[in-house]
Amino acid sequence: MIELFLFINPIGPICYDIEKEILNRLNTNRKKIHLQILPFVNLFSVGVSMDYLSMNKADLVLRNEQTNQIYAASLDYKAAQLQGKKIARDFLLKLQQRIGIEKQEYCDTLVKELFSETNGDLEMFLEDRTSELVKKNFATDQRVAKDMGITITPSAVVYDFSSEEYGVLLEGSEELKSLPLIFGTATELDTFLQSAQSLQAPKLSMIHEIDSGLILL
């Protein structure tokens, strides 16, 4: 089985395009690929968002505002995950479309509107989005990202469970262009694994910690 960890900015336009392509391929591919989409917040993801929104990155007030928005959006996505993968991914794409692509302002009104468009329980979502469980799940994602050597978004780790020692790390949108090969034939997958950058396998303890959460619903 192929385990695919995709690290994203929950309001990032570049991440939105990559997610859509991967999800479309998953829907039409019979290969057993387990996808996990994890939010990741760092200076780079904040800087990319500011560039896209034509913000002055030297403005510390604006930088703090953008950081807080990405963090809040991450918690909202984690709260949505408590109601299942399908709802969470639907909500995430809507969030990225409206904020990342259409450049609308992130606010509670918009978040409620977008979640209401899913089949989720809005009242439960509003309770969960500020809960300690959601914050704990987000912190787990950040530890997983650190453990796997993630420094930028979007990035991905492809972990082939037929090999217990190595995974593959792809950093940035350019490297992720080779990701569709994992949906191809066995030969294409083998070529991908051989040519891509090798990475010491993620700690199984961290993978198990994710699995014990609710993001695999």
N, C-alpha and C positions, 0 to 999 in steps of 0.2 A: 504494500500500500504506500502511496505517496502522501506525505504530509506537507502541506503548503501553508507557511505562515506569512501573511502579508501585513506589513506595518505601514500604517497610513496616517495622514492628517485628516481628521473627521470633517473638516471644512475645506479641504484642499482640492482644487480643480484638476490637477494632474492625477492625483490619486483616484478621483472619480472616473476618469477615462479608463484607467488600468483596471479598476474593479469591474466596470461594466463589461469589458472584454473577457476577463477571467470568468465572471459569472455566466456570460453567454456561452462560453466554451464548456463550462461544467454542465450546463443544461442540455448540451447536444453531444456530450462525450460519455462513453460507457466505462471508461477507465476509472478505477477506484482512486479518486483523489480527494483527500480530506482537507478542506480549506478553512483556515482560521484567520479572520481579519482583526487585527489588534491596533488600537490607537496608540500613537507614540508622539510625545511632546518634547521638543528640545529647541535650542536656539535656531537650528537650521530650518525646521518646519515653520517656526514663527517668522523667520526672515523671508522665506519663500512666499508666505501669505502676504506679508507687507509689500513685497515687490509687486505681486500680482494686483494688489489694491492701490498701487502707486503711493504707498506711505513712506515717509521719511524714517528709515531704520535707525537714525541717530536720535530720534525723538523718543526718549525713555517712557514718556506717558503713553504714547501710542503703542510702543512695544509691549508695555505691561498690559494694556487693554487687549491687544491681540493675543497675548499669551493666555490671559484669563478666558478669552472666548474659546480658544482651542481646547483648553482644559475643561471648560464647562461643556463644550460639545462632546468631548471624550466621555465625560460622566453620563451625558444624555444617551450616548450610544451604548454604554455599558448597562444603563438602566433598561434600554430597549432589549438588550440581549437576554435579560431575565424573562422575557416573554417569548423567546425563541429566535432561532437564527433567521427565519424568513422575515419576521417582523423587523428585526434589528437591521438587516441588510436593506430592506425597503426604506426604512427610516433614514439610514445612513446616506443612501443615494439621493433621497429627497433633500436632505440637509446640505449635502455637497452641491447639488444642482442649484438650489436657491441662494446659498451663501457664497460658495466657491465660484460658480459659473455666472450666476445672475447678479452677484455682488450685493445681495440684500443684507440688511443689518441683522446680526444675530440678536434675538431677544426672546423673552418668554412667550410672547404672543405667537411668533413664528414657529417656535418649537412645538407649542400645543397644536397649532394648525397642522403641522406636518405629521405629528404623531397621530392625530385624529384621522388622517388619511390612510393609515395602516389599519389592520384588523385587531390592533392591540387595545388593552384596557388603559384608557387615559388616566383615570383616577389612580390606578396602581403605579403607572409610570411616573406621575407627579410625586408620589410618595417615595418611590425608589431613587429618583435622580439625585437626591441629596442624602441618601442613606449611607451608613458606614459600610455596608456590604458592597455597594457600588464603588465606593472609594477604595476599598480593599481589593476588589477585582481589577480596578485600574492600576493600582500599585503593583499587582502581580504582573500585569502586562509590561510595565516599565522594567521590572526585574528580568522578565523573559527577554526583552529587547536588549538589555545590557548583557545578559548571558550569551546571547547569540551574536553580539558584536555589532548591533544596529547603531548607526550614527546619523542617518538621514532618512527622510521619507520622500517618495515611497521606496521601500526595500522589501526583499522577500528572502526567506530561507526555504529551500526545498529539501525535505528530509526523506530519503528513501529507506524504508524499514527493512529492505532486503540487505542493506549495508548498515552495520551497527556502529561504525566509527566516523563516518563523514556525511556531512550535508553540503549544500551549495548555497552560497550567499550571493545575492544580486543586489547591488546598491544603486539607487537612482533610476530615473525613467529610461535612460539609454540602455543600461544593462537589463532592465526588465523586458526589453523588446524581444529577448530570446526566450522568455518564459513560455510562450505558446508551444514550444517544442515538447514540453512535458505532456501535452495533450495528444501528441502525435503517436507514431508507431514506436515499438520497443527500440528499434534502431535509432530513431530520432531522440528518444529519451536518453539512450546510452551516450550518444554524441553530445547531448546537452550536458550530462553529468561529467563527462570527460573534459570538455572544453571550458566549462565554467569554473569560477574560482572555488577552490576547495576550502572548507571551513570545518574546524573541529566540531563534532556533532553537539547539538544542544544537550544540556544535561537532562537526562530522563526525568529527574526529580521535578524540573521546571515544567516539562510537558505534562507530567502527571498532575501537577498543581493546577494547570489550566483545565485539564480534563475533569478534575474534581469540582470545578466551578460549574456555572450554568451556561457557558457560551457554546456548548455542544448540543444544545436542545434542537 
